[in-house]
């Protein structure tokens, strides 16, 4: 975090461990899986400050309200709404989704990328996919991806121990996740957005993403 520009990072799930108490705010935090709330709500209370932009799914908002609805009162909440099953509306077919002018469908016709996330995003098995759609909508010159390895999802996360690691379905959904990320890369290319991956072991490299050693621990300052 110390090497990033203040307010430039969207932190996913347990990455909020990297937030310093009373430190500068990130661009946003994003949580899509309600299981994270049931296991780590105390962490949210401890690390996420007032006025933080919180990208939260319907399920996560419900789980937070089960714990303490007042926690949301001083946060800037933006809904991660499933474009295929919008909250309070009927399910959309792939054919309907493909006709939306802000949607780019994947090559197989399943899943895709929304460039207007306020109208819904594709949820593809990882909150990183949803966050990517919000980032694309911001039209930055560069999107950098930290810790999106995917292929090692069966290992404990950096904030977990071997004996206390939560189940992750990412490994089983790897092909679907990579399909969404391949579509995201295509959208970024068309919009002139450069995308860098900062993990040399990431499965994203097989989907066309370029590895950058910009933040490598072994790289010498230039």
Secondary structure, DSSP 8 states (H G I E B T S, - for coil): -TTS-TT--EEEGGGGGG--TT----SEEEE--HHHHHHHHHHHHHH--TT-EEEEEHHHHHHHHHHHGGGGGGSEEEEE-BTTS-TTS----HHHHHT-TTEEE-TTSS-EEES-GGG-B---SSHHHHHHHHHHHHT-SEEEE-S---TTTTS--TT--GGG-----TTTTHHHHHHHHHHHHHHHHHTT-EEEE--TT-GGGGGT-EE--TT-TT----
